[in-house]
Each structure stands twice: as C-alpha cells, then as structure tokens.
Amino acid sequence: MVETADEEIERLEAERHSYSETFRNTSETDAVTRAHLQSEMDRRTARIQELQQHQPLGFFARWGLRGASLALLWGAWEIGPWWAKVGCVLLAAFLAFYSLG
C-alpha cells in the first residue's frame, strides 16, 4: 500500500510527537539517548518540511495565477512597445503553465 503525502505527514507528526514525549521524560544526564531522540525528531521534521514543499497549489492560488495570466494577456494587447508585449505574453504563458499544478 502506498502512502499519500498527507498520510505520511500525519504519521511523521505522530512519530515526532512520540519522540518528543520520550525526550521530555528522559533524564538530562543520559546524553546519548537524548541526542538519538533529537536526531530522530530532526529527521522527521526535515521529511515533513520536504513533503510540504511538494504539496500542490490550492484552489485560490491556481485561479489567482490564471487570472493574473489573463490580465497580462489583456495588458499585452493594450501596451504599446513590442518588447513589452513579448514580455507580457511570456510572463502570462509562465503563469498559466505554473497554475496547472
């Protein structure tokens, strides 16, 4: 069974919380165990951040980018210099492509 990103994030957060509780209940004189627990929490935190960076754009973000793309196309029609028209069209194409997900 393959885990979705949201399921993996949820699992990692639960594991990180478990390690955090164990860390809190570990004696301060047990440096080796505390260091191991800290490294495990750090690993899970790094993986959670990595997964969150690859989350798809939300509904409003996608439609905002599409709206900006349409506004740039309208701007390309209205702007005088040819180089500004080309710039607007290229930026509109980039935003439209980026809004796909």
Biopython code that builds the backbone (N, CA, C, O; Angstrom):
import numpy as np
from Bio.PDB.StructureBuilder import StructureBuilder

atoms = [
    (1, "MET", "N", (0.838, -1.174, 0.000)),
    (1, "MET", "CA", (0.000, 0.000, 0.000)),
    (1, "MET", "C", (0.890, 1.248, 0.000)),
    (1, "MET", "O", (1.834, 1.354, 0.782)),
    (2, "VAL", "N", (0.573, 2.169, -0.878)),
    (2, "VAL", "CA", (1.342, 3.404, -0.996)),
    (2, "VAL", "C", (0.666, 4.489, -0.166)),
    (2, "VAL", "O", (-0.550, 4.671, -0.211)),
    (3, "GLU", "N", (1.484, 5.193, 0.584)),
    (3, "GLU", "CA", (1.007, 6.261, 1.456)),
    (3, "GLU", "C", (0.935, 7.572, 0.684)),
    (3, "GLU", "O", (1.856, 7.905, -0.062)),
    (4, "THR", "N", (-0.146, 8.312, 0.858)),
    (4, "THR", "CA", (-0.200, 9.642, 0.253)),
    (4, "THR", "C", (0.672, 10.587, 1.071)),
    (4, "THR", "O", (1.078, 10.263, 2.186)),
    (5, "ALA", "N", (0.953, 11.753, 0.509)),
    (5, "ALA", "CA", (1.791, 12.729, 1.213)),
    (5, "ALA", "C", (1.134, 13.171, 2.518)),
    (5, "ALA", "O", (1.812, 13.316, 3.535)),
    (6, "ASP", "N", (-0.179, 13.386, 2.495)),
    (6, "ASP", "CA", (-0.878, 13.810, 3.714)),
    (6, "ASP", "C", (-0.830, 12.727, 4.789)),
    (6, "ASP", "O", (-0.654, 13.025, 5.970)),
    (7, "GLU", "N", (-0.989, 11.463, 4.372)),
    (7, "GLU", "CA", (-0.914, 10.361, 5.335)),
    (7, "GLU", "C", (0.488, 10.236, 5.918)),
    (7, "GLU", "O", (0.650, 9.992, 7.114)),
    (8, "GLU", "N", (1.499, 10.404, 5.069)),
    (8, "GLU", "CA", (2.874, 10.319, 5.556)),
    (8, "GLU", "C", (3.183, 11.464, 6.519)),
    (8, "GLU", "O", (3.840, 11.258, 7.540)),
    (9, "ILE", "N", (2.715, 12.662, 6.200)),
    (9, "ILE", "CA", (2.925, 13.805, 7.098)),
    (9, "ILE", "C", (2.262, 13.542, 8.447)),
    (9, "ILE", "O", (2.847, 13.807, 9.496)),
    (10, "GLU", "N", (1.044, 13.021, 8.411)),
    (10, "GLU", "CA", (0.327, 12.723, 9.654)),
    (10, "GLU", "C", (1.074, 11.676, 10.481)),
    (10, "GLU", "O", (1.199, 11.816, 11.698)),
    (11, "ARG", "N", (1.568, 10.627, 9.819)),
    (11, "ARG", "CA", (2.320, 9.580, 10.515)),
    (11, "ARG", "C", (3.606, 10.143, 11.109)),
    (11, "ARG", "O", (3.940, 9.858, 12.259)),
    (12, "LEU", "N", (4.328, 10.944, 10.323)),
    (12, "LEU", "CA", (5.584, 11.518, 10.802)),
    (12, "LEU", "C", (5.367, 12.470, 11.975)),
    (12, "LEU", "O", (6.176, 12.511, 12.902)),
    (13, "GLU", "N", (4.284, 13.229, 11.936)),
    (13, "GLU", "CA", (3.987, 14.126, 13.055)),
    (13, "GLU", "C", (3.679, 13.336, 14.322)),
    (13, "GLU", "O", (4.086, 13.729, 15.415)),
    (14, "ALA", "N", (2.958, 12.216, 14.176)),
    (14, "ALA", "CA", (2.669, 11.371, 15.340)),
    (14, "ALA", "C", (3.960, 10.773, 15.898)),
    (14, "ALA", "O", (4.155, 10.731, 17.113)),
    (15, "GLU", "N", (4.841, 10.312, 15.006)),
    (15, "GLU", "CA", (6.122, 9.756, 15.455)),
    (15, "GLU", "C", (6.966, 10.832, 16.128)),
    (15, "GLU", "O", (7.581, 10.588, 17.166)),
    (16, "ARG", "N", (6.994, 12.006, 15.540)),
    (16, "ARG", "CA", (7.772, 13.105, 16.115)),
    (16, "ARG", "C", (7.243, 13.477, 17.498)),
    (16, "ARG", "O", (8.019, 13.760, 18.411)),
    (17, "HIS", "N", (5.934, 13.476, 17.647)),
    (17, "HIS", "CA", (5.335, 13.764, 18.952)),
    (17, "HIS", "C", (5.720, 12.686, 19.969)),
    (17, "HIS", "O", (6.021, 12.992, 21.123)),
    (18, "SER", "N", (5.707, 11.439, 19.537)),
    (18, "SER", "CA", (6.097, 10.334, 20.423)),
    (18, "SER", "C", (7.550, 10.482, 20.872)),
    (18, "SER", "O", (7.862, 10.314, 22.051)),
    (19, "TYR", "N", (8.433, 10.798, 19.925)),
    (19, "TYR", "CA", (9.843, 11.012, 20.277)),
    (19, "TYR", "C", (9.989, 12.216, 21.208)),
    (19, "TYR", "O", (10.822, 12.204, 22.114)),
    (20, "SER", "N", (9.191, 13.240, 20.987)),
    (20, "SER", "CA", (9.245, 14.431, 21.825)),
    (20, "SER", "C", (8.850, 14.104, 23.263)),
    (20, "SER", "O", (9.483, 14.570, 24.210)),
    (21, "GLU", "N", (7.799, 13.300, 23.418)),
    (21, "GLU", "CA", (7.376, 12.888, 24.759)),
    (21, "GLU", "C", (8.462, 12.058, 25.434)),
    (21, "GLU", "O", (8.752, 12.254, 26.615)),
    (22, "THR", "N", (9.059, 11.138, 24.693)),
    (22, "THR", "CA", (10.135, 10.315, 25.250)),
    (22, "THR", "C", (11.325, 11.187, 25.618)),
    (22, "THR", "O", (11.945, 10.993, 26.664)),
    (23, "PHE", "N", (11.644, 12.148, 24.758)),
    (23, "PHE", "CA", (12.757, 13.066, 25.016)),
    (23, "PHE", "C", (12.519, 13.840, 26.313)),
    (23, "PHE", "O", (13.426, 14.002, 27.130)),
    (24, "ARG", "N", (11.297, 14.309, 26.483)),
    (24, "ARG", "CA", (10.965, 15.097, 27.668)),
    (24, "ARG", "C", (11.082, 14.260, 28.943)),
    (24, "ARG", "O", (11.439, 14.782, 29.998)),
    (25, "ASN", "N", (10.781, 12.960, 28.846)),
    (25, "ASN", "CA", (10.821, 12.085, 30.020)),
    (25, "ASN", "C", (12.178, 11.423, 30.234)),
    (25, "ASN", "O", (12.349, 10.662, 31.186)),
    (26, "THR", "N", (13.137, 11.701, 29.369)),
    (26, "THR", "CA", (14.474, 11.127, 29.504)),
    (26, "THR", "C", (15.323, 12.022, 30.401)),
    (26, "THR", "O", (15.260, 13.249, 30.326)),
    (27, "SER", "N", (16.101, 11.388, 31.231)),
    (27, "SER", "CA", (16.964, 12.124, 32.161)),
    (27, "SER", "C", (17.964, 12.983, 31.391)),
    (27, "SER", "O", (18.470, 12.579, 30.344)),
    (28, "GLU", "N", (18.238, 14.155, 31.917)),
    (28, "GLU", "CA", (19.194, 15.059, 31.268)),
    (28, "GLU", "C", (20.615, 14.526, 31.310)),
    (28, "GLU", "O", (21.469, 14.971, 30.543)),
    (29, "THR", "N", (20.872, 13.580, 32.194)),
    (29, "THR", "CA", (22.220, 13.003, 32.280)),
    (29, "THR", "C", (22.449, 11.947, 31.209)),
    (29, "THR", "O", (23.591, 11.560, 30.963)),
    (30, "ASP", "N", (21.379, 11.473, 30.566)),
    (30, "ASP", "CA", (21.502, 10.452, 29.513)),
    (30, "ASP", "C", (21.658, 11.153, 28.160)),
    (30, "ASP", "O", (20.720, 11.218, 27.365)),
    (31, "ALA", "N", (22.842, 11.665, 27.923)),
    (31, "ALA", "CA", (23.099, 12.482, 26.733)),
    (31, "ALA", "C", (22.990, 11.690, 25.440)),
    (31, "ALA", "O", (22.533, 12.224, 24.429)),
    (32, "VAL", "N", (23.401, 10.427, 25.451)),
    (32, "VAL", "CA", (23.384, 9.616, 24.231)),
    (32, "VAL", "C", (21.947, 9.385, 23.763)),
    (32, "VAL", "O", (21.636, 9.562, 22.585)),
    (33, "THR", "N", (21.086, 8.994, 24.679)),
    (33, "THR", "CA", (19.683, 8.749, 24.324)),
    (33, "THR", "C", (19.011, 10.040, 23.868)),
    (33, "THR", "O", (18.260, 10.046, 22.893)),
    (34, "ARG", "N", (19.281, 11.123, 24.574)),
    (34, "ARG", "CA", (18.684, 12.408, 24.199)),
    (34, "ARG", "C", (19.160, 12.862, 22.817)),
    (34, "ARG", "O", (18.381, 13.406, 22.034)),
    (35, "ALA", "N", (20.430, 12.640, 22.526)),
    (35, "ALA", "CA", (20.959, 13.006, 21.206)),
    (35, "ALA", "C", (20.309, 12.164, 20.114)),
    (35, "ALA", "O", (19.975, 12.673, 19.044)),
    (36, "HIS", "N", (20.130, 10.869, 20.391)),
    (36, "HIS", "CA", (19.480, 9.988, 19.411)),
    (36, "HIS", "C", (18.030, 10.425, 19.172)),
    (36, "HIS", "O", (17.581, 10.511, 18.029)),
    (37, "LEU", "N", (17.313, 10.697, 20.248)),
    (37, "LEU", "CA", (15.920, 11.134, 20.110)),
    (37, "LEU", "C", (15.827, 12.461, 19.358)),
    (37, "LEU", "O", (14.939, 12.648, 18.527)),
    (38, "GLN", "N", (16.739, 13.371, 19.651)),
    (38, "GLN", "CA", (16.745, 14.666, 18.961)),
    (38, "GLN", "C", (17.009, 14.485, 17.474)),
    (38, "GLN", "O", (16.376, 15.139, 16.645)),
    (39, "SER", "N", (17.943, 13.600, 17.132)),
    (39, "SER", "CA", (18.240, 13.379, 15.708)),
    (39, "SER", "C", (17.045, 12.747, 14.995)),
    (39, "SER", "O", (16.777, 13.065, 13.836)),
    (40, "GLU", "N", (16.328, 11.853, 15.678)),
    (40, "GLU", "CA", (15.130, 11.250, 15.077)),
    (40, "GLU", "C", (14.039, 12.300, 14.871)),
    (40, "GLU", "O", (13.363, 12.298, 13.843)),
    (41, "MET", "N", (13.868, 13.191, 15.838)),
    (41, "MET", "CA", (12.879, 14.269, 15.680)),
    (41, "MET", "C", (13.280, 15.189, 14.526)),
    (41, "MET", "O", (12.432, 15.607, 13.737)),
    (42, "ASP", "N", (14.560, 15.499, 14.432)),
    (42, "ASP", "CA", (15.047, 16.367, 13.356)),
    (42, "ASP", "C", (14.843, 15.728, 11.989)),
    (42, "ASP", "O", (14.465, 16.405, 11.033)),
    (43, "ARG", "N", (15.096, 14.415, 11.896)),
    (43, "ARG", "CA", (14.887, 13.703, 10.627)),
    (43, "ARG", "C", (13.433, 13.784, 10.192)),
    (43, "ARG", "O", (13.139, 14.052, 9.027)),
    (44, "ARG", "N", (12.536, 13.554, 11.120)),
    (44, "ARG", "CA", (11.115, 13.594, 10.784)),
    (44, "ARG", "C", (10.667, 15.013, 10.433)),
    (44, "ARG", "O", (9.862, 15.206, 9.522)),
    (45, "THR", "N", (11.182, 15.988, 11.146)),
    (45, "THR", "CA", (10.853, 17.384, 10.835)),
    (45, "THR", "C", (11.320, 17.742, 9.428)),
    (45, "THR", "O", (10.592, 18.391, 8.677)),
    (46, "ALA", "N", (12.526, 17.322, 9.072)),
    (46, "ALA", "CA", (13.059, 17.608, 7.733)),
    (46, "ALA", "C", (12.208, 16.943, 6.655)),
    (46, "ALA", "O", (11.942, 17.544, 5.614)),
    (47, "ARG", "N", (11.779, 15.701, 6.901)),
    (47, "ARG", "CA", (10.957, 14.991, 5.917)),
    (47, "ARG", "C", (9.580, 15.657, 5.780)),
    (47, "ARG", "O", (9.051, 15.769, 4.674)),
    (48, "ILE", "N", (9.011, 16.091, 6.890)),
    (48, "ILE", "CA", (7.715, 16.784, 6.844)),
    (48, "ILE", "C", (7.838, 18.064, 6.022)),
    (48, "ILE", "O", (6.981, 18.354, 5.187)),
    (49, "GLN", "N", (8.899, 18.824, 6.258)),
    (49, "GLN", "CA", (9.106, 20.064, 5.502)),
    (49, "GLN", "C", (9.301, 19.773, 4.020)),
    (49, "GLN", "O", (8.808, 20.514, 3.169)),
    (50, "GLU", "N", (10.019, 18.698, 3.710)),
    (50, "GLU", "CA", (10.222, 18.318, 2.307)),
    (50, "GLU", "C", (8.898, 17.965, 1.647)),
    (50, "GLU", "O", (8.637, 18.381, 0.518)),
    (51, "LEU", "N", (8.062, 17.204, 2.340)),
    (51, "LEU", "CA", (6.763, 16.826, 1.781)),
    (51, "LEU", "C", (5.856, 18.042, 1.610)),
    (51, "LEU", "O", (5.120, 18.132, 0.628)),
    (52, "GLN", "N", (5.903, 18.972, 2.550)),
    (52, "GLN", "CA", (5.051, 20.157, 2.462)),
    (52, "GLN", "C", (5.465, 21.068, 1.317)),
    (52, "GLN", "O", (4.627, 21.782, 0.765)),
    (53, "GLN", "N", (6.738, 21.055, 0.951)),
    (53, "GLN", "CA", (7.192, 21.883, -0.167)),
    (53, "GLN", "C", (6.647, 21.376, -1.492)),
    (53, "GLN", "O", (6.513, 22.141, -2.448)),
    (54, "HIS", "N", (6.333, 20.085, -1.550)),
    (54, "HIS", "CA", (5.870, 19.493, -2.801)),
    (54, "HIS", "C", (4.351, 19.362, -2.865)),
    (54, "HIS", "O", (3.820, 18.690, -3.750)),
    (55, "GLN", "N", (3.658, 19.997, -1.935)),
    (55, "GLN", "CA", (2.203, 19.974, -1.961)),
    (55, "GLN", "C", (1.720, 20.797, -3.156)),
    (55, "GLN", "O", (2.303, 21.836, -3.465)),
    (56, "PRO", "N", (0.671, 20.347, -3.823)),
    (56, "PRO", "CA", (0.161, 21.121, -4.956)),
    (56, "PRO", "C", (-0.448, 22.447, -4.495)),
    (56, "PRO", "O", (-0.785, 22.626, -3.325)),
    (57, "LEU", "N", (-0.574, 23.354, -5.439)),
    (57, "LEU", "CA", (-1.169, 24.660, -5.141)),
    (57, "LEU", "C", (-2.638, 24.496, -4.787)),
    (57, "LEU", "O", (-3.297, 23.568, -5.256)),
    (58, "GLY", "N", (-3.138, 25.375, -3.979)),
    (58, "GLY", "CA", (-4.542, 25.346, -3.596)),
    (58, "GLY", "C", (-5.433, 25.924, -4.691)),
    (58, "GLY", "O", (-4.950, 26.467, -5.684)),
    (59, "PHE", "N", (-6.728, 25.797, -4.491)),
    (59, "PHE", "CA", (-7.725, 26.246, -5.462)),
    (59, "PHE", "C", (-7.571, 27.729, -5.778)),
    (59, "PHE", "O", (-7.521, 28.110, -6.948)),
    (60, "PHE", "N", (-7.497, 28.566, -4.754)),
    (60, "PHE", "CA", (-7.432, 30.017, -4.973)),
    (60, "PHE", "C", (-6.093, 30.434, -5.578)),
    (60, "PHE", "O", (-6.031, 31.381, -6.362)),
    (61, "ALA", "N", (-5.033, 29.734, -5.216)),
    (61, "ALA", "CA", (-3.722, 30.055, -5.794)),
    (61, "ALA", "C", (-3.717, 29.760, -7.294)),
    (61, "ALA", "O", (-3.214, 30.559, -8.083)),
    (62, "ARG", "N", (-4.278, 28.607, -7.687)),
    (62, "ARG", "CA", (-4.326, 28.260, -9.113)),
    (62, "ARG", "C", (-5.159, 29.269, -9.894)),
    (62, "ARG", "O", (-4.739, 29.733, -10.955)),
    (63, "TRP", "N", (-6.339, 29.611, -9.373)),
    (63, "TRP", "CA", (-7.196, 30.546, -10.095)),
    (63, "TRP", "C", (-6.645, 31.962, -10.058)),
    (63, "TRP", "O", (-6.879, 32.740, -10.983)),
    (64, "GLY", "N", (-5.926, 32.302, -9.015)),
    (64, "GLY", "CA", (-5.255, 33.604, -8.965)),
    (64, "GLY", "C", (-4.191, 33.718, -10.041)),
    (64, "GLY", "O", (-4.065, 34.754, -10.693)),
    (65, "LEU", "N", (-3.425, 32.651, -10.225)),
    (65, "LEU", "CA", (-2.405, 32.648, -11.278)),
    (65, "LEU", "C", (-3.040, 32.716, -12.662)),
    (65, "LEU", "O", (-2.531, 33.399, -13.551)),
    (66, "ARG", "N", (-4.145, 32.012, -12.841)),
    (66, "ARG", "CA", (-4.835, 32.055, -14.139)),
    (66, "ARG", "C", (-5.399, 33.444, -14.411)),
    (66, "ARG", "O", (-5.344, 33.933, -15.539)),
    (67, "GLY", "N", (-5.941, 34.077, -13.375)),
    (67, "GLY", "CA", (-6.446, 35.442, -13.527)),
    (67, "GLY", "C", (-5.331, 36.419, -13.865)),
    (67, "GLY", "O", (-5.501, 37.302, -14.706)),
    (68, "ALA", "N", (-4.186, 36.256, -13.203)),
    (68, "ALA", "CA", (-3.034, 37.116, -13.496)),
    (68, "ALA", "C", (-2.555, 36.898, -14.926)),
    (68, "ALA", "O", (-2.147, 37.841, -15.604)),
    (69, "SER", "N", (-2.608, 35.657, -15.374)),
    (69, "SER", "CA", (-2.209, 35.350, -16.744)),
    (69, "SER", "C", (-3.134, 36.049, -17.747)),
    (69, "SER", "O", (-2.669, 36.625, -18.731)),
    (70, "LEU", "N", (-4.428, 35.993, -17.493)),
    (70, "LEU", "CA", (-5.380, 36.673, -18.383)),
    (70, "LEU", "C", (-5.190, 38.187, -18.349)),
    (70, "LEU", "O", (-5.293, 38.850, -19.381)),
    (71, "ALA", "N", (-4.913, 38.731, -17.169)),
    (71, "ALA", "CA", (-4.672, 40.175, -17.059)),
    (71, "ALA", "C", (-3.426, 40.567, -17.849)),
    (71, "ALA", "O", (-3.403, 41.622, -18.483)),
    (72, "LEU", "N", (-2.404, 39.738, -17.815)),
    (72, "LEU", "CA", (-1.190, 40.030, -18.586)),
    (72, "LEU", "C", (-1.449, 39.953, -20.087)),
    (72, "LEU", "O", (-0.901, 40.745, -20.854)),
    (73, "LEU", "N", (-2.281, 39.005, -20.507)),
    (73, "LEU", "CA", (-2.610, 38.930, -21.934)),
    (73, "LEU", "C", (-3.378, 40.176, -22.371)),
    (73, "LEU", "O", (-3.137, 40.711, -23.453)),
    (74, "TRP", "N", (-4.300, 40.634, -21.529)),
    (74, "TRP", "CA", (-5.012, 41.870, -21.837)),
    (74, "TRP", "C", (-4.018, 43.034, -21.869)),
    (74, "TRP", "O", (-4.101, 43.903, -22.737)),
    (75, "GLY", "N", (-3.081, 43.046, -20.920)),
    (75, "GLY", "CA", (-2.061, 44.090, -20.889)),
    (75, "GLY", "C", (-1.191, 44.073, -22.127)),
    (75, "GLY", "O", (-0.792, 45.127, -22.622)),
    (76, "ALA", "N", (-0.894, 42.885, -22.635)),
    (76, "ALA", "CA", (-0.084, 42.781, -23.854)),
    (76, "ALA", "C", (-0.822, 43.410, -25.033)),
    (76, "ALA", "O", (-0.196, 43.988, -25.921)),
    (77, "TRP", "N", (-2.124, 43.301, -25.042)),
    (77, "TRP", "CA", (-2.926, 43.884, -26.118)),
    (77, "TRP", "C", (-2.927, 45.411, -26.021)),
    (77, "TRP", "O", (-2.938, 46.101, -27.041)),
    (78, "GLU", "N", (-2.917, 45.935, -24.794)),
    (78, "GLU", "CA", (-3.037, 47.370, -24.556)),
    (78, "GLU", "C", (-1.708, 48.120, -24.576)),
    (78, "GLU", "O", (-1.679, 49.312, -24.880)),
    (79, "ILE", "N", (-0.615, 47.440, -24.258)),
    (79, "ILE", "CA", (0.695, 48.093, -24.143)),
    (79, "ILE", "C", (1.256, 48.357, -25.531)),
    (79, "ILE", "O", (1.072, 47.560, -26.452)),
    (80, "GLY", "N", (1.948, 49.495, -25.670)),
    (80, "GLY", "CA", (2.458, 49.908, -26.966)),
    (80, "GLY", "C", (3.712, 49.203, -27.451)),
    (80, "GLY", "O", (3.668, 48.575, -28.509)),
    (81, "PRO", "N", (4.833, 49.273, -26.732)),
    (81, "PRO", "CA", (6.095, 48.751, -27.271)),
    (81, "PRO", "C", (6.052, 47.236, -27.491)),
    (81, "PRO", "O", (5.465, 46.495, -26.703)),
    (82, "TRP", "N", (6.682, 46.800, -28.572)),
    (82, "TRP", "CA", (6.659, 45.378, -28.915)),
    (82, "TRP", "C", (7.364, 44.533, -27.862)),
    (82, "TRP", "O", (6.936, 43.413, -27.581)),
    (83, "TRP", "N", (8.449, 45.061, -27.271)),
    (83, "TRP", "CA", (9.191, 44.278, -26.285)),
    (83, "TRP", "C", (8.372, 44.074, -25.012)),
    (83, "TRP", "O", (8.518, 43.055, -24.336)),
    (84, "ALA", "N", (7.507, 45.046, -24.681)),
    (84, "ALA", "CA", (6.632, 44.895, -23.519)),
    (84, "ALA", "C", (5.546, 43.863, -23.807)),
    (84, "ALA", "O", (5.157, 43.096, -22.926)),
    (85, "LYS", "N", (5.057, 43.852, -25.060)),
    (85, "LYS", "CA", (4.064, 42.851, -25.457)),
    (85, "LYS", "C", (4.645, 41.449, -25.333)),
    (85, "LYS", "O", (3.998, 40.544, -24.806)),
    (86, "VAL", "N", (5.875, 41.276, -25.824)),
    (86, "VAL", "CA", (6.533, 39.964, -25.754)),
    (86, "VAL", "C", (6.739, 39.556, -24.299)),
    (86, "VAL", "O", (6.511, 38.403, -23.934)),
    (87, "GLY", "N", (7.170, 40.501, -23.472)),
    (87, "GLY", "CA", (7.370, 40.210, -22.052)),
    (87, "GLY", "C", (6.084, 39.796, -21.361)),
    (87, "GLY", "O", (6.073, 38.846, -20.579)),
    (88, "CYS", "N", (5.002, 40.505, -21.648)),
    (88, "CYS", "CA", (3.708, 40.168, -21.046)),
    (88, "CYS", "C", (3.225, 38.794, -21.488)),
    (88, "CYS", "O", (2.721, 38.016, -20.678)),
    (89, "VAL", "N", (3.380, 38.500, -22.768)),
    (89, "VAL", "CA", (2.945, 37.196, -23.280)),
    (89, "VAL", "C", (3.770, 36.077, -22.653)),
    (89, "VAL", "O", (3.218, 35.047, -22.267)),
    (90, "LEU", "N", (5.081, 36.265, -22.549)),
    (90, "LEU", "CA", (5.930, 35.233, -21.947)),
    (90, "LEU", "C", (5.598, 35.030, -20.470)),
    (90, "LEU", "O", (5.524, 33.895, -19.998)),
    (91, "LEU", "N", (5.400, 36.117, -19.751)),
    (91, "LEU", "CA", (5.047, 36.003, -18.338)),
    (91, "LEU", "C", (3.669, 35.364, -18.171)),
    (91, "LEU", "O", (3.460, 34.570, -17.253)),
    (92, "ALA", "N", (2.733, 35.704, -19.048)),
    (92, "ALA", "CA", (1.400, 35.098, -18.999)),
    (92, "ALA", "C", (1.484, 33.598, -19.261)),
    (92, "ALA", "O", (0.804, 32.812, -18.602)),
    (93, "ALA", "N", (2.316, 33.200, -20.221)),
    (93, "ALA", "CA", (2.483, 31.773, -20.510)),
    (93, "ALA", "C", (3.090, 31.047, -19.314)),
    (93, "ALA", "O", (2.672, 29.939, -18.978)),
    (94, "PHE", "N", (4.075, 31.673, -18.674)),
    (94, "PHE", "CA", (4.689, 31.061, -17.495)),
    (94, "PHE", "C", (3.664, 30.884, -16.381)),
    (94, "PHE", "O", (3.578, 29.810, -15.785)),
    (95, "LEU", "N", (2.884, 31.925, -16.095)),
    (95, "LEU", "CA", (1.888, 31.834, -15.026)),
    (95, "LEU", "C", (0.813, 30.803, -15.349)),
    (95, "LEU", "O", (0.364, 30.077, -14.462)),
    (96, "ALA", "N", (0.399, 30.733, -16.604)),
    (96, "ALA", "CA", (-0.602, 29.742, -16.994)),
    (96, "ALA", "C", (-0.049, 28.330, -16.811)),
    (96, "ALA", "O", (-0.751, 27.448, -16.318)),
    (97, "PHE", "N", (1.193, 28.117, -17.204)),
    (97, "PHE", "CA", (1.812, 26.802, -17.036)),
    (97, "PHE", "C", (1.966, 26.465, -15.554)),
    (97, "PHE", "O", (1.690, 25.338, -15.141)),
    (98, "TYR", "N", (2.402, 27.432, -14.759)),
    (98, "TYR", "CA", (2.612, 27.216, -13.323)),
    (98, "TYR", "C", (1.295, 26.930, -12.608)),
    (98, "TYR", "O", (1.278, 26.219, -11.603)),
    (99, "SER", "N", (0.190, 27.479, -13.118)),
    (99, "SER", "CA", (-1.109, 27.272, -12.479)),
    (99, "SER", "C", (-1.646, 25.861, -12.696)),
    (99, "SER", "O", (-2.619, 25.465, -12.054)),
    (100, "LEU", "N", (-1.028, 25.105, -13.585)),
    (100, "LEU", "CA", (-1.502, 23.745, -13.843)),
    (100, "LEU", "C", (-1.201, 22.806, -12.682)),
    (100, "LEU", "O", (-1.826, 21.754, -12.547)),
    (101, "GLY", "N", (-0.266, 23.181, -11.868)),
    (101, "GLY", "CA", (-0.125, 22.370, -10.692)),
    (101, "GLY", "C", (1.212, 22.000, -10.276)),
    (101, "GLY", "O", (1.376, 21.305, -9.274)),
]
sb = StructureBuilder()
sb.init_structure("model")
sb.init_model(0)
sb.init_chain("A")
sb.init_seg("    ")
for serial, (resi, resn, name, xyz) in enumerate(atoms, 1):
    if name == "N":
        sb.init_residue(resn, " ", resi, " ")
    sb.init_atom(name, np.array(xyz, "f"), 0.0, 1.0, " ", f" {name:<3s}", serial, name[0])
structure = sb.get_structure()
